[in-house]
Structure formats: structure tokens, C-alpha cells
Amino acid sequence: NHKNLEKYRQYQQMLADPRKITDKEAEGIISQGKAVVMINCSIHASEIGACQMSMELAYDLATKNDKNTKEILDNVILLLVPMHNPDGTQMVVDWYKKNLGTKYEGSRMPWLYHKYVGHDNNRDWYMFTQVESRLTIKVHNAWHPQAILDMHQMGGRGARIFVPPFVDPYEPNIDPILRQQVAMMGTFIASEMTAEGKAGVIHSNRYDAWTPARAYHHYHGGIRILTEVASIKLATPVTVKFEDLAAYAKEPSVKMPMPWKGGRWALRDIVDYDYSAAKATLTNAARLRENWLRNFYRIHKKAVNRTESPFAYLIPAKQKDLSTTIKMMNVLQMGAVEIHRASESFMADGHEYPQGTYIVFLAQPYGGFAKTMLENQVYPEIREYPGAPLKTPYDVVAHTLPLLMGVEAIQIKDPFKVKSVQVDKLSRPKGKIETVDNAFGYAWGHATNDDIVALNRLVKKGYSVFWSSENFPAKGKTYPSGTMIVRNKKGLVEDLKSIVNDLGVHFEGLTAKPEIKAYALNPVRLGLYKSWTASMDEGWTRWVLEQYEFSYKSIHDKEIRKGNLNKNFDVIIFPDLKTNTIINGNRAESIPPEYSGGIGEIGVKNIKEFVQKGGTLITLNSAADFPLKQFSLTIENSVEKADRKSFFVPGSLLKVLIDTTHPIAYGYEREGAVFFRRSPVLAAKEGKSIVAYPPHNPLLSGWVNGEDYFYNKSALVDVPLGDGKIIIIGFPVLYRGQSHSTFKLLFNSIYYGASSLGEL
């Protein structure tokens, strides 16, 4: 196989696009081609078993000559990713060795095992924000594996390993052939492992296949086989008594016919279970090689011959934030989606659309992926029996890119004809600068995220920059409140030209000073709270701030306990953390003393003093509870005491109404969408409500149980306290680096928190 790798890779490419070959040619390729399997090990760095197993697997495949090994080598091409997150694995190894032999042996690290996203690196399979995701997708799209084995670990008091089938629901755009192949491969692995005497093998339990955030492969012709092996204390063995196992793990069932009897469980056991699952996957792919290749071809042929409605999605070239629109289309293209551009005006579903409109036809190899990412999700109501409680999802249920990113996309139900060309590369829109003689300054908009990057660059260079607090006339038109204005001085035009070339921002020269009040935007001394209880939201916040060129400093518990925060900070952000975590942190017995505890009661006092002396505290999502309780605000979380039967929203996109006159909402329109996940619903009796839910069901995409809790409640509130303010953002405003449409609410909050209102 190694002598003919490129030939076999080309075979995969041909089968992946049936428009380019005939059925007869496909059968010839199927008879000669190889099944391609990718094994992705230890994407979560603390789940160390799979990466240890990978070396043993590779060695055995390279050195053994038994019948099974030869069968695999003759019929399968293996893409082995021994360590998806090597930096994180090294962190885990270093931490484990440092504490080996102490009472903290096997304890959890006090920081993320990925620089930015921690566990969420396995939620990045449709947005591709992180370099590891992008590199993996590059290999995937080059080889189109029929099967991807994704090896994880889970809690230690249940089954010993989970394999598919998954539980309902499947995301509806996943091909039925592929769903059956997942079940077939999973049960084959389970039967092989049980035959080897490995107890505690379970399937059809807990894990679903709804979100593409974990399952890129399901939309690209390949199955995702998730394995979850029972964990230990990193590399330290544990002993689990049978009576301490979860109830479901003690009795034989159709899901798990041979329960584990309890006892010692070690890294060697994890490696052995992972090894057996890997060998079973490779064996199945080898023995059913032609079956895998033929069904791979069938799945793609169904995709390109699709006739169901909708026919296409249109993405107008004229958008409020074209740069973010381009980013959305780049995401689709990274997912191998073809995008066309209309060469003429055309009619679709009774409406005329102009030349230059972008078109995503759904009859293409990965039209299912495009449809999944562009449509609104409707999560099904699943009950075990009539009147039973609703089955709650395993993970989030909404992933609609146009809503997440603030892009207009139009679903077209019926076929239409148009001359178009496929667009291979989409680049940032071009900006421009309209210079004037003796300019007072230059104005630009507030509608795009890149407008804020331009602001950051100019502030860092020492220019005087403002937000207009009201509409003003100039150059024969009216500029809206929130318009950004930079005062002219030597060197400005050259700096603006550089920004125009990089960002596509449009600057307009102003000949006279507008007679208005404006917010002076001072350089912000921004602090981001970093708990020793590692927070993925803190990591995502760092990542987004860096992407948009904000300067910040991480603040740990010790600095907050020390006090005098106004000396070094204007604005402090609390990421999505529970109040107990912020105040009390890690338990003393669970981690070395330098990482135990939180900000404590003295830290609470110091944060309150920071705000009262003119500072701004911004809280994200569940951190809203901190000021509500600790500062005795007359704001309540309406769903704090609601149980899941009456209220549950598992990661959905909701409609909101926005007060666009407030500086935090500059650049927004009246209606918008926010992502809601484990979030508060604010009943505010003080402060200014800037983002609120409508007086009806706010659901746009996903699932809501308990819609009436939202009616007329707030999602973002600006609360004065002493000389400062608290900005409560009651939803994940930067959700996993995906919710571009709400990024500016945080960006504006940061600048507003350190601004001063006066004459321009």
C-alpha cells in the first residue's frame, strides 16, 4: 500500500464525488481500493489511555505477521493520530509527575489542558477555530476515511467501555446508510471485546449523534465510532467495589450482557480495552472492505442526486457584516462545501436576486453538511412513554451558523436556473478611505466586528477616538449614534490606509467637528479573572480577545484578595463561573495549597470596592449570580429554582430585542439572536435592560422547555454601583468562539466601561 498511497488516495477522492465517475468505474475502484480508517487518540489530554495504546498498536502492525495483521495491512490504510493535543498531553504528564507520590497524585490540573479551549477542542468540528482541528480536517478531506475511531475516557463507576450504537436522536441530515453502519461497527466491536472476555462493554447508552460539533465525519461519508473507557486518576490505578458501581452497570442487559464485577482498574486495562476496540475496527474494515467503499460511494451518490426540498441556500453579497459573512462561507468551504456566485440576476421562490449573490446548492457531495449548518434546528420531543418526562439531550442542540454569526441566509425550496461560477477562495472585502483636505477627523461604522479591530489599533497608537452618542449630519447624510470618530493628527492617514488594506474598513473624512456629545474611548486596562478551577469560557474569552486584538491581563485569586484593584484595572471580566467556584475555588484537600481556595470574602469586598470607586465589572453567563447575590442587587434570576421538568434549554438560539440607543448595543439592529446555555433569566428592578426577551416564545433554533419564563425578561443589564457599573451579560456572549453576532456586546461593554461622556 505504501508504494501506491497516492493512487489509493485518488480512489477515495473519486468515490467521494460520484459526479466525476460512472457506476462501472466506481465498481472498478471498489474492487481495487482500500478502506481508510482514522484513529484519533486522546483529543482530551487527561484521557491518556488511547495515546499510550497508539504506540503498541503501531508497533504490532509494523512487526507482526499473523493472519489478522496481514488482513488489516492488505485491506486498510490507517491514519493514526497518536496524540491529537500533544501540548496538553505534555502538560498532563508534567503535572502527574510533579505530584507523584504525594496526596495530590492523580489530581486535576488547575489550568486547561489546551491553551485556550480545554475539553471544548472536541466541540470544534464545524467551526474549526483551533489549529489542531484545522490540521485534522485537512487530513480528513485529503483521505475521506470510511471510519473514524474517536477514543475517549469517561467516569469510573459505570461500564468499562461505551461503543455505539448511539441513542436517539440522530441529527436528521445524517444519511441512514451511515447510521446503520455506525450500529454495525459498534456492535461488532462489542461482540469481539465480549468474546475476548472483556466485561462491562455497553452500547446504546447516554451518547447521541445530534450535534456536528463532535461529528464532522457523519456529514462527510464516514462513521464516527466513539469509545469511552472508564477512567482512573490520570495514570494511578483505582479500586472500585461492585457495590459502588452505578445501578445500570451491575445487571446484565441487552446493552451490556456481561457486567464488570468490580476490582482494580489500571492504565493497563484502559490500554487493553482501547487496543481491542482499535483492532476490532480495523478487522471489520478489512473484512468488509468492499462493503465500506461501496456504501461510501452510495452515500455520496445520494447526496449529489438530491431532489428533496430545499433546493439551495442564498447568501446575499450585501450584508451588514460582510467580513463575518466571508468567515462563515470560509467555514463551509473548509467543510468541503461548494459555493457558487451568480453571474446574472435570477428568480427563486418568486423573488428576484441580483448578480453576485452567493449560492449553496444542496445537491452536492456535502450538501447535508451545508444544510445542517444553515438551517434552524428543531430538536425532537422524545419520551419513553406518553406522559413521561422529556428526554434531555446529551449536549447543545443548536448550531445555525447564520444566527450565530449574524449573516442573512435565505432558504430556497424550489429548483431554479441561474448561470453561476464556483468560488474557490473568498477573501476579506476591500475597504476604502475617503480623504478630505484639512480634515477634523475620520468616521467609520460600528456594524462589523472588524470595526472594533480598527478601533483597537488606533487606540493603541495613541489616537483620540470617540463614539458619537447621538445622530449627527455631515457630508449630506446622517451618521447614526455609535459612529466612531478619530481626531486627525500627523500620520493618521497612513495608519488608516494600513487598516483599510488589512480589514476592509471604510473611513470617511469629516471637514468639521460634529457638534455632539461623544464617548471618549480611553485605553482600557482590562483584567480577565482566571480561576485555578480551570474554565473553558475563560479560555475562549482569551482566544476571542486575542483574535480581535484586545490587550488584557489575567488576574488570579491572590491579586484580587490583595485589593487596590483600581490601581491597575478599569474593567474586570468574570467568565462563566459559578459563584461558589469564584469565592471558594478548589477544595484544599484536592490540590496543592497554592491552587486551592478562591477570591474569598475579602475578594468579594475588594471587587465591590473596585466598582464603587469607578471600575466596571462584566459578568458572563452564570457568573451573573455573583453580583446578584454578593452585592444584593434588586435583580433576580427567574429560573434559579426551576427544575428541569418546568425549565430546560440545552444550548439553543433565542430571539432578543435590543436597545440600540445604549452604547453597549451600538452597531446592532432592534432584533437579534443570542445563544442560551445554562444561563440566567434576569428580572431586573434596577439598572438598564439593554437586551431582553420578547413577550412570546423566543425560540429560533434548538429546543425550549418553559418558554414563559422568558417573557419580557432581560438578558443583559447595565447596573450602576457607586461611581462604577456592573454589566451583567446573562448568556455565553462568546459561545465557543462561534457566536460572532454577539461578540460586539462584550467588545462594546469593555470600551464603555472605561469611557467618559462629554463634548467631542
Secondary structure, 3 states (H helix, E strand, C coil): CHHHHHHHHHHHHHHCCHHHCCHHHHHHHHHHCCEEEEEEECCCCCCCHHHHHHHHHHHHHHHCCCHHHHHHHHHEEEEEECCCCHHHHHHHHHHHHHHCCCCCCCCCCCCCCCCCCHHHHHHCCCCCCCHHHHHHHHHHHHHCCCEEEEEEEECCCCCCEECCCCEEEECCCCCHHHHHHHHHHHHHHHHHHHHCCCCCEECCCCCEECCCCCCHHHHCCCEEEEEEEECCECCECEEECHHHCCHHHCCCCCCCCCCCCCEEECHHHHHHHHHHHHHHHHHHHHHCHHHHHHHHHHHHHHHHCCCCCCCEEEECCCCCCHHHHHHHHHHHHHCCCCCEEECCCEEECCEEECCCCEEEECCCCCHHHHHHHHCCCECCCCCCCCCCCCCCCCCCCCCCHHHHHCCCCEEECCCCCCCEEECCCCCCCCCEEECCCCCCEEEECCCCHHHHHHHHHHHHCCCCEEEECCCEEECCEEECCCCEEEECCCCHHHHHHHHHHHHCCEEEEECCCCCCEEEECCCCCEEEECCCCCCHHHHHHHHHHHHCCCCCEEECHHHHHHCCHHHCCCEEEECCCCHHHHHHCECHHHCCHHHCECCHHHHHHHHHHHHHCCCEEEEEHHHHHHHHHHCCCCEEECCCCCCCCCCECEEEEEEEEECCCCHHHCCCCCEEEEEEECCCCEEECCCEEEEECCCCCCEEEECCECHHHCCCCEEEEEEEECCEEEEEECCCCCHHHCCHHHHHHHHHHHHHHCCEEEEC
